[in-house]
Amino acid sequence: MKTRIILSGLFALGISLSAKSQSTTSGQPTAQVQPAGWSLKDCINYGLKNYGTVRVAQYQTQIADQQAREAIAGYLPQVNASGNVTDNIKLQTTVLPAGIFGPEPTRVAFGQKYQTTASASVDQVIYDKSLLVGIKAAKPNTEKAQLNARQTQEDVVYAIASNYYQVFVVQQQIALLKDNLKRTEQVLNILKLQRDNGVIQPVDYTRTEVTYNSTKSQLTLAESNLKLALNRLKFQMGMSQQQDLTLSDSTLTTKMPVVENTGFDARNLTNFRILEANLALQNLDRERIKAGYLPKLSANAQYGTLALGNKYWESVQKFSGFGSIGLRVSIPLFDGFRRDAQIKQSTLNINILQEQQRLNVASYELQFNNAQTQLQRAQISLQNDERNIRLAQEVYEVTTLQYRQGTKPLTDLVNAETSYRQAQSDYINSLLNYNQARLDLEQSQGSLLSFYNQL
């Protein structure tokens, strides 16, 4: 409510000029303007759909889903079929000992010139602990991908909101500078008449003219900064740099959000949960390696058909079938301590992740406490600057009236105007600092998506 009171006086002149500056900054009217402009939520909505990292995170989530299917596939039947046609250009021969077909050793060729074979096989894992552990890892792997996608969304929300605040504040600076420029120009016109009539010294006019030129330079710089800030915002949104973007949300200046102190809980942070998922996956990886010491059991079956002939057509007509079924047991006996080394490496990696998590929790809590302190300090500064700008405006208006009545010297008017400008600048900076501090607090307590949903 205080902000509404302040801005009713501060921006009564500046807002209309700011709206006009949107179309005149480049010297030409804007080609395409959104009828209602872009609110902060509009910008975030656009960024969540178009920024590249969001799409990458979506692809990574889909990859995790396919990895889960791949893990389950290891325990499903593996069916294969094959076919083969062979032309034995020269049959291999062997020697039969003497006494079988005669007194001398006999050289005999087995087989026929053409051979056609077709077969199918089925393999089914009955027990393999490492495959079972892989299936268990599918769930935390998918959860990790979803958490990474959530973290990406939070990063996009933070980046867009931060850049949006900067753009909006620069727009208000431009509005104030135009208002100051207009008022200084009015004073200059009065001083010019007084100088020409010999009422004041030329140096008094020159001093105010310097202020006027300085304000024009500040306005040019602010308009340039606005273009840069808009370009950064477009980039964070995934928007083309050639597309027009006009902001219309007045949330920063007319609504003071109330931030609830919910306390610190590291489990609310996406980064904390991602590392927890990494720990779960690392534990499962160690379990998978240990499972390599256990026997593996699988079943297999095969059936096929075979045809032989000295002529090709005989080898594709007279088929005879064959088939088999069996069980296969694989028992690891000694691997040169390879698995033992892998298990110890995995254990050390788990210890590293646990230490990192403890350090991260302490860092997260520090960020949360600092964000609270920054927000409290920014809120106090904003409240002080609200009072200062109201007082400075009152002083300036009274001094202007007294100067025109001839009861106050020009020095007092210049000092009052300088104080008013400084109060305006301090207020805008405090406004940006407050909203940025609020954004940092939302980030430190893991509530950026809630902040976005409540816009």
C-alpha positions in Angstrom: 0.0 0.0 0.0 2.9 2.3 0.8 4.3 1.6 -2.6 1.1 2.6 -4.3 1.1 5.9 -2.4 4.7 6.6 -3.4 4.2 5.7 -7.0 1.1 7.7 -7.4 3.2 10.8 -7.1 6.5 9.4 -8.5 5.2 7.9 -11.7 2.3 10.1 -12.6 4.5 12.0 -15.0 7.0 9.2 -15.7 4.8 6.3 -16.7 3.2 8.0 -19.7 6.7 9.1 -20.9 8.0 5.5 -20.4 5.2 4.1 -22.5 6.0 6.7 -25.2 9.7 5.9 -25.0 8.9 2.2 -25.9 8.1 3.4 -29.5 10.6 6.3 -29.8 13.8 4.8 -28.4 14.9 3.6 -31.8 13.4 6.6 -33.6 10.7 4.4 -35.2 7.4 2.9 -34.0 7.6 -0.7 -32.8 6.7 -3.1 -35.6 5.0 -5.7 -33.5 3.7 -5.0 -30.0 1.8 -7.4 -27.8 -1.5 -5.8 -26.9 -1.2 -6.5 -23.2 2.6 -6.9 -23.1 4.5 -9.7 -21.4 4.1 -10.4 -17.7 6.7 -12.2 -15.7 4.6 -15.4 -15.9 4.3 -15.0 -19.6 8.0 -14.8 -20.0 8.6 -17.9 -17.8 5.9 -19.8 -19.6 7.6 -19.1 -22.9 11.1 -20.0 -21.6 9.9 -23.3 -20.1 8.7 -24.2 -23.6 11.4 -22.8 -25.8 14.7 -22.6 -23.9 17.2 -25.2 -25.1 18.2 -26.7 -21.8 14.6 -27.5 -21.0 14.3 -29.6 -24.2 17.6 -31.3 -23.4 16.3 -32.2 -19.9 13.1 -33.6 -21.5 15.3 -35.8 -23.8 17.3 -37.0 -20.9 14.1 -38.0 -19.1 13.1 -40.0 -22.1 16.5 -41.6 -22.3 16.1 -42.7 -18.6 12.7 -44.3 -19.5 14.3 -46.3 -22.3 17.2 -47.3 -20.0 14.6 -48.8 -17.7 13.1 -50.8 -20.6 16.6 -51.9 -21.5 17.3 -53.2 -17.9 14.0 -55.2 -18.0 14.9 -56.7 -21.4 17.8 -58.6 -19.9 15.3 -60.9 -18.0 13.0 -61.4 -21.0 13.5 -64.3 -23.4 16.1 -63.7 -26.1 14.9 -65.2 -29.4 17.2 -65.4 -32.4 16.9 -67.0 -35.9 19.5 -67.7 -38.5 19.8 -69.2 -41.9 22.8 -70.3 -44.0 23.4 -71.6 -47.5 26.9 -73.0 -48.1 28.5 -74.0 -51.4 31.4 -76.3 -50.5 33.6 -75.6 -53.4 36.1 -78.2 -52.2 35.0 -80.6 -49.5 37.4 -81.3 -46.7 38.8 -84.9 -46.7 40.0 -87.1 -43.9 41.9 -90.4 -43.8 40.3 -93.7 -42.5 42.8 -96.1 -41.0 43.7 -99.3 -42.9 41.5 -102.3 -42.3 38.2 -100.5 -42.4 37.5 -100.3 -46.1 40.7 -102.2 -47.3 44.3 -103.0 -46.4 45.4 -99.4 -47.1 44.3 -96.1 -45.5 41.4 -94.6 -47.3 40.9 -90.9 -48.0 37.3 -89.9 -47.7 35.4 -86.6 -48.2 32.4 -86.1 -45.8 29.4 -84.0 -46.7 28.0 -82.8 -50.0 28.6 -79.8 -52.2 25.5 -77.7 -51.1 24.2 -77.3 -47.5 21.2 -75.3 -46.3 20.5 -74.7 -42.7 17.8 -72.7 -40.8 17.5 -72.6 -37.0 15.9 -70.7 -34.1 17.1 -70.4 -30.5 15.6 -69.2 -27.3 17.7 -68.2 -24.2 16.0 -67.4 -20.9 17.8 -66.1 -17.8 16.5 -68.0 -14.7 18.7 -66.3 -12.1 21.2 -63.5 -12.5 21.5 -61.2 -9.5 23.4 -58.5 -11.4 20.5 -58.2 -13.8 18.0 -58.0 -11.0 20.0 -55.2 -9.4 20.0 -53.4 -12.8 16.2 -53.5 -12.8 16.2 -52.0 -9.3 18.4 -49.2 -10.5 15.9 -48.2 -13.2 13.6 -46.4 -10.7 16.3 -44.1 -9.1 17.8 -43.5 -12.5 14.4 -42.3 -13.8 13.9 -40.2 -10.6 17.3 -38.6 -11.1 16.4 -37.6 -14.7 13.1 -36.1 -13.5 15.0 -34.2 -10.8 17.5 -32.9 -13.4 14.5 -31.7 -15.5 13.1 -30.0 -12.4 16.4 -28.4 -11.7 16.6 -27.1 -15.2 13.1 -25.6 -14.9 14.1 -23.9 -11.6 17.2 -22.4 -13.3 15.1 -21.1 -16.1 12.6 -19.5 -13.7 15.4 -17.9 -11.7 17.3 -16.6 -14.8 14.2 -15.2 -16.5 12.8 -13.6 -13.3 16.2 -12.0 -12.5 16.6 -10.6 -16.0 12.9 -9.5 -16.1 13.4 -7.5 -12.9 16.5 -5.7 -14.4 14.6 -4.8 -17.6 11.6 -3.5 -15.7 13.8 -1.4 -13.4 15.7 0.1 -16.3 12.3 1.0 -17.8 11.4 2.9 -14.6 14.8 4.6 -14.7 14.1 5.8 -18.2 10.7 7.1 -17.1 12.2 9.0 -14.2 15.0 10.4 -16.3 12.5 11.7 -18.9 10.5 13.2 -16.1 13.6 14.9 -14.7 14.6 16.1 -18.1 11.2 17.7 -18.6 11.3 19.5 -15.3 14.9 20.7 -15.8 13.9 22.0 -19.2 11.1 24.0 -17.6 13.6 25.5 -15.1 16.0 26.2 -17.9 13.3 28.2 -19.8 12.7 30.3 -16.7 16.4 30.8 -16.1 16.9 31.9 -19.7 14.4 34.7 -19.3 15.9 35.7 -16.0 19.4 35.7 -17.5 18.3 37.7 -20.5 16.7 40.2 -18.2 19.8 40.4 -16.0 18.0 39.0 -13.0 20.6 36.1 -12.6 24.2 35.6 -13.5 24.9 33.6 -16.7 26.8 31.0 -14.6 23.5 30.1 -12.8 22.0 29.3 -16.2 25.1 27.4 -17.3 25.1 25.3 -14.1 21.6 24.1 -14.7 22.3 23.5 -18.4 25.2 21.2 -17.3 22.7 19.3 -15.2 20.3 19.1 -18.2 23.0 17.7 -20.5 24.1 15.2 -17.9 20.5 14.0 -17.6 20.3 13.6 -21.4 23.5 11.5 -21.3 22.1 9.3 -18.5 18.9 8.9 -20.5 20.9 7.7 -23.6 22.9 5.3 -21.4 19.7 4.0 -19.8 18.1 3.4 -23.2 21.1 1.5 -24.3 21.1 -0.6 -21.1 17.4 -1.3 -21.8 18.3 -2.8 -25.1 21.0 -5.0 -23.6 18.8 -6.1 -20.8 16.0 -7.0 -23.2 18.5 -9.0 -25.3 19.6 -10.9 -22.2 16.0 -11.6 -21.3 15.2 -12.9 -24.8 18.1 -15.2 -24.7 17.1 -16.7 -21.3 13.6 -17.2 -22.8 14.8 -18.9 -25.9 13.3 -16.1 -28.0 14.7 -14.8 -31.2 16.6 -11.5 -30.8 14.6 -10.1 -33.7 11.3 -10.5 -32.0 9.8 -7.6 -30.2 9.3 -7.8 -26.4 7.4 -5.3 -24.3 6.9 -5.7 -20.6 3.7 -4.6 -19.0 3.7 -6.2 -15.5 3.7 -3.7 -12.6 4.2 -6.4 -9.9 7.5 -4.9 -8.9 6.1 -1.5 -8.2 2.5 -2.0 -7.0 2.7 -5.2 -5.1 4.9 -6.0 -2.2 5.0 -9.8 -1.9 5.0 -11.3 1.6 7.6 -14.1 1.9 6.8 -16.7 4.5 9.6 -17.9 6.7 9.1 -21.7 6.3 12.5 -22.6 7.9 15.3 -24.5 6.2 14.9 -28.1 5.1 17.6 -29.4 2.7 15.2 -32.1 1.4 13.2 -29.4 -0.3 16.2 -28.6 -2.5 16.4 -30.3 -5.9 20.2 -30.4 -5.8 20.1 -32.3 -2.5 17.6 -34.8 -3.9 19.8 -35.3 -7.0 22.8 -36.2 -4.9 20.6 -38.6 -2.9 19.6 -40.3 -6.1 23.3 -40.5 -7.1 24.0 -42.2 -3.7 21.2 -44.7 -4.3 22.6 -45.5 -7.8 26.1 -45.9 -6.4 24.9 -48.3 -3.7 23.1 -50.3 -6.3 26.2 -50.3 -8.5 28.2 -51.8 -5.6 25.5 -54.4 -5.1 25.6 -55.2 -8.8 29.4 -55.8 -8.6 29.0 -58.0 -5.5 26.4 -60.0 -7.4 29.1 -61.1 -9.9 30.3 -63.6 -7.3 27.0 -65.5 -7.4 26.2 -68.3 -9.9 24.1 -67.6 -13.0 21.5 -70.0 -14.3 19.8 -69.9 -17.7 17.9 -72.2 -20.0 18.2 -72.5 -23.7 16.4 -74.3 -26.5 17.2 -74.6 -30.2 15.5 -76.1 -33.2 16.5 -76.2 -36.8 16.4 -78.0 -40.1 19.2 -79.1 -42.5 19.3 -80.1 -46.2 22.3 -81.4 -48.2 22.7 -82.2 -51.8 25.3 -82.3 -54.6 22.9 -80.1 -56.6 21.6 -76.8 -55.3 17.9 -77.6 -55.6 18.4 -80.8 -53.6 19.8 -78.7 -50.8 16.6 -76.7 -50.5 14.1 -79.6 -50.7 15.1 -82.5 -48.6 15.2 -81.1 -45.1 15.7 -83.0 -41.8 15.1 -81.4 -38.4 17.3 -81.2 -35.3 16.8 -79.6 -31.9 18.0 -79.4 -28.3 17.2 -78.0 -24.9 19.5 -77.4 -22.0 20.4 -75.6 -18.8 23.6 -73.5 -18.4 25.2 -72.7 -15.0 28.0 -70.2 -14.8 30.0 -70.2 -11.5 32.7 -67.6 -11.1 35.8 -69.0 -9.3 38.6 -66.5 -9.6 38.9 -63.2 -11.4 42.3 -62.0 -10.2 40.6 -59.8 -7.5 39.1 -57.6 -10.1 35.7 -57.5 -8.4 37.2 -56.9 -5.0 39.0 -53.8 -6.4 35.8 -52.6 -8.1 33.8 -53.0 -4.8 36.4 -51.0 -2.9 36.3 -48.3 -5.6 32.5 -48.2 -5.4 32.6 -47.9 -1.6 35.1 -45.0 -1.8 32.8 -43.3 -4.3 29.9 -43.7 -1.8 32.0 -42.1 0.9 32.9 -39.2 -1.4 29.2 -38.6 -2.2 28.3 -38.7 1.5 31.0 -36.2 2.4 29.8 -34.0 -0.5 26.3 -34.1 0.7 27.3 -33.1 4.2 29.3 -30.2 2.8 26.4 -29.2 0.5 23.9 -29.2 3.4 26.1 -26.8 5.3 26.4 -24.6 2.2 22.7 -24.7 1.5 21.9 -23.6 5.0 24.4 -20.8 4.8 22.8 -19.6 1.5 19.4 -19.8 3.1 20.5 -17.8 6.2 22.3 -15.2 4.0 19.3 -14.9 1.7 17.0 -14.2 4.7 19.4 -11.6 6.0 19.7 -10.0 2.6 15.9 -9.9 2.2 15.4 -8.3 5.6 18.0 -5.7 4.9 16.6 -5.0 1.4 13.1 -4.6 2.9 14.4 -2.1 5.4 16.2 -0.2 2.8 13.2 -0.2 0.5 11.0 1.2 3.3 13.5 3.9 4.1 13.8 4.9 0.5 10.0 5.0 0.1 9.9 7.6 2.9 12.9 9.5 1.5 11.4 9.7 -1.9 8.2 11.1 -0.5 10.0 13.6 1.6 12.4 14.6 -1.2 9.4 15.1 -3.5 7.7 17.3 -1.0 10.8 19.4 -0.5 11.4 19.7 -4.2 7.8 20.8 -4.9 7.9 23.4 -2.0 11.3 24.7 -3.0 10.2 25.0 -6.7 7.2 27.0 -5.6 9.2 29.2 -3.3 11.8 29.8 -6.0 9.2 30.9 -8.5 7.9 33.3 -5.8 11.4 34.6 -5.4 11.8 33.5 -1.7 14.4 30.8 -2.4 17.7 31.1 -4.3 18.6 28.9 -7.2 21.1 27.0 -5.1 18.3 25.7 -2.9 16.3 24.6 -6.0 19.3 22.8 -7.4 20.0 21.1 -4.1 16.4 20.0 -3.8 16.4 18.6 -7.3 19.6 16.7 -6.7 18.2 15.2 -3.5 15.0 14.2 -5.3 17.0 12.5 -8.1 19.2 10.7 -5.7 16.1 9.5 -3.8 14.6 8.3 -7.0 17.7 6.4 -7.9 18.0 4.9 -4.4 14.4 3.8 -4.5 14.8 2.0 -7.8 18.0 0.3 -6.7 16.3 -0.8 -3.5 13.3 -2.1 -5.5 15.6 -4.2 -7.6 17.6 -5.4 -4.6 14.4 -6.4 -2.8 13.0 -8.4 -5.6 16.4 -10.1 -6.3 16.7 -10.9 -2.6 13.3 -12.4 -2.6 14.2 -14.5 -5.7 17.4 -15.7 -3.9 15.4 -16.7 -0.9 13.0 -18.7 -3.0 16.0 -20.4 -4.6 17.7 -21.2 -1.3 14.6 -22.9 0.1 13.7 -24.8 -3.0 10.4 -23.0 -3.8 11.1 -21.4 -7.1 8.5 -23.4 -8.9 5.9 -22.5 -6.2 6.9 -18.9 -6.7 6.3 -19.2 -10.4 2.9 -21.0 -10.0 1.7 -18.2 -7.7 2.5 -15.4 -10.1 
